[in-house]
Amino acid sequence: MNKRQGTYKKRPTAFERPERDPARRALFEKNKKIILATQSVCGICGLPVDKSLKYPNQMCATVDHIIPCARGGGDDLPNLQLAHRKCNREKSDKLPEDNAPRTEANPNKNLPQSVNWRTY
């Protein structure tokens, strides 16, 4: 008797995951160095990024995929931006155009606008 009846989607192994592909990983690492050298402002919140902060700190520098890999985004330069680790984690795999605040509904039109990724 087969224990797995019905539809069952097997989770990808580490070798099947796209970020484990050596060619894709090499392209990402190359473009990551370019982003870290040329950008200084978080692409999500718009605040400056302190590149001297290291990993456990929530405000350290990371490279964010504008269109997430889970949504079909690639590792090319136009799809990458500098971001704080905290902002990148809150954004998760959301698309910016789907979650942009509507200016008509914003009562504080004179305040800086940013996306609150926690509410989506």
Order of alpha helices (4+ residues) and beta strands (2+ residues): alpha-beta-beta-alpha-alpha
